[in-house]
Amino acid sequence: MKSLVVLGSTGSIGRQTLEVVGSQKCLKLVGISFGHNTRIAERQISYLKPRYVASLKREDSLKREFPDIKFFCGAEGIEEMLRTADPDYVMVGVPGIAGLRYSLVATEIASRICLANKETLVCGGQIFLESVKKNRVELLPVDSEHSAVFQLLEQWNKPRRILITASGGSVRDMDVEALQHVSPAQVLKHPVWSMGKRVTIDSATMVNKGLEVIEAYHLFGIPQDRILTLICRNSIIHGGVIYDDGVVKLHVGWPDMRIPISYALNYPVRQVVNKEFDMNSVSLSLEPLDEKKYPALSLAREIVGQLSFQIAYNSADEVAIEAFLSRKIKFTDIFKVIQSAVKRVDPCDPSGYNEVMEIDRVSRILAMEEVSKCSSQ
Ligand SMILES: NC(=O)c1ccc[n+]([C@@H]2O[C@H](COP(=O)([O-])OP(=O)(O)OC[C@H]3O[C@@H](n4cnc5c(N)ncnc54)[C@H](OP(=O)(O)O)[C@@H]3O)[C@@H](O)[C@H]2O)c1
């Protein structure tokens, strides 16, 4: 049985991964990491009993409660836990650029990386992919759209285009004027998926789709103008591939993240996750996505392949979301903050992790300057 470490175990992806592993009994869970959610982590540890646990802060009470488990703390601790646990598979369910560091370590250790953290490809690009190649790691996408495309690609035929769908997020039916006044609580109510805060807000601004276009470009080596984005309101169609002979293959199924998680963990085998899909009970329909309403998606398309801009796009979004959640800026300011950082950051081609983190640092400063401007207006 292969061994597994789950990074970000207390989050949306992490909890669903543990659910899949617990019900399928397909892998041996040897380690977990989390940030600050001690309550959920405690339940996971007592139920699944991993040998190694890492958290961002010191967890003295957990150490006392579970004396047989080895604990690590801090970002270095999470890295050390990964190296000590030495798993076959790693699930990267940490959000933001923080995930890049762990994904890079995972390439040196694991034979398979199940990648939920899209920022690894957005901020690490070729740096990450070269390490994957050098270490002969299998890279399995967990994002539902990329998992769908991965499952539809054919060995002998190149796709003409690929399709990734978007639900449209929580404010999809509001007009641009009304978007000025939406509150964090309104934006956090996603119509289909239950996800972490950042990805939920990113779904509403379409930054998420922007990050996913960039992710698809790196993952599948397809230019951005051949990556279609369409709205699928019920998230039943996850992705598609269009071939030269006119055939379109669509990936259809329940909007249930446990399905791509299970696929990544068990590939190439499919395990039971959900009840059989009922074709009669749902409508299959796609709508055009108005890129004018979602300038963040158009901006992502403009910067694809330029790593310093991709990093700035992500870092500024992380800063802007925090400012929006603490009501310092309006929902519509999120794009302004991202645009400003991308415009002002120096174009360059970082060759390693430290250079990526330096661009991240500078971009955050630029983003914070724009946040101050927006909040004083
Ligand atoms: N959720 C989805 O359905 C979904 C779908 C596709 C892709 N993704 C991607 O998957 C990633 C995770 O998303 P999520 O929705 O699962 O996020 P989430 O619910 O916010 O969970 C994040 C997890 O990572 C931990 N964490 C947060 N910051 C960390 C840091 N700096 N270092 C180490 N651990 C940290 C959190 O710990 P604590 O909570 O204990 O503090 C939690 O366990 C994101 O990149 C997202 O874009 C998610």
The ligand as an ORCA input file, in Angstrom:
! r2SCAN-3c Opt
* xyz 0 1
  N     -11.611     23.828     -2.019
  C     -11.768     23.415     -3.257
  O     -12.817     22.882     -3.630
  C     -10.659     23.614     -4.251
  C     -10.859     23.206     -5.590
  C      -9.802     23.316     -6.487
  C      -8.581     23.818     -6.077
  N      -8.413     24.226     -4.791
  C      -7.119     24.754     -4.376
  O      -6.628     23.980     -3.283
  C      -5.876     24.802     -2.381
  C      -6.501     24.676     -1.001
  O      -7.799     25.224     -1.028
  P      -8.855     24.990      0.137
  O     -10.143     25.534     -0.372
  O      -8.797     23.577      0.618
  O      -8.271     25.974      1.263
  P      -8.700     26.100      2.781
  O     -10.033     25.463      3.001
  O      -8.509     27.504      3.163
  O      -7.627     25.174      3.556
  C      -6.270     25.460      3.572
  C      -5.478     24.447      4.407
  O      -4.101     24.818      4.395
  C      -3.669     25.230      5.721
  N      -2.833     26.424      5.540
  C      -3.245     27.690      5.282
  N      -2.176     28.507      5.118
  C      -1.077     27.728      5.275
  C       0.319     27.992      5.233
  N       0.809     29.219      4.997
  N       1.178     26.970      5.446
  C       0.700     25.713      5.705
  N      -0.616     25.403      5.769
  C      -1.489     26.398      5.555
  C      -4.962     25.497      6.470
  O      -4.765     25.337      7.866
  P      -5.769     25.891      9.031
  O      -7.138     25.985      8.422
  O      -5.644     24.842     10.084
  O      -5.243     27.202      9.474
  C      -5.874     24.428      5.865
  O      -5.542     23.164      6.400
  C      -5.937     26.217     -2.978
  O      -4.786     26.465     -3.725
  C      -7.166     26.197     -3.888
  O      -7.089     27.099     -4.960
  C      -9.419     24.122     -3.875
*
